[in-house]
Amino acid sequence: MNKPQLAYFEKEDILHLKITDEEEAGSIELGPDITAELNKKGELIGIEILNASQFLRDTLLESVQERMAALPR
């Protein structure tokens, strides 16, 4: 396995995680704006996130809020 690579395309607001250099043979939409890229064997080779800045902001904010709510007061 190659070292994973992360690329952000600011103009398009796309975040791309490349796990291997294998050729993409297909993809599966995991949710709105999230696509898993697959090789010929159906194995995960990458993930693409559209509207990445909003997705990361919302995901991180939700995670932090959950953890803060669990802290003793």
CORKA-V108884 format. One record per residue. N is the residue number from 1. OMEGA is omega in whole degrees, -180 to 180 (NA if undefined). Layout:
# CORKA-V108884
N,OMEGA
N,OMEGA
This chain:
# CORKA-V108884
1,177
2,176
3,179
4,179
5,180
6,178
7,177
8,179
9,-171
10,-176
11,-179
12,-177
13,180
14,175
15,-178
16,175
17,180
18,-177
19,177
20,178
21,-179
22,179
23,178
24,180
25,-180
26,179
27,178
28,176
29,-179
30,-179
31,178
32,175
33,179
34,-178
35,174
36,179
37,-173
38,174
39,-178
40,-179
41,-178
42,180
43,-179
44,177
45,180
46,177
47,178
48,179
49,175
50,-176
51,-171
52,-177
53,178
54,180
55,-179
56,179
57,-178
58,-179
59,180
60,180
61,179
62,-180
63,180
64,180
65,178
66,-179
67,179
68,179
69,-179
70,-179
71,177
72,-179
73,NA
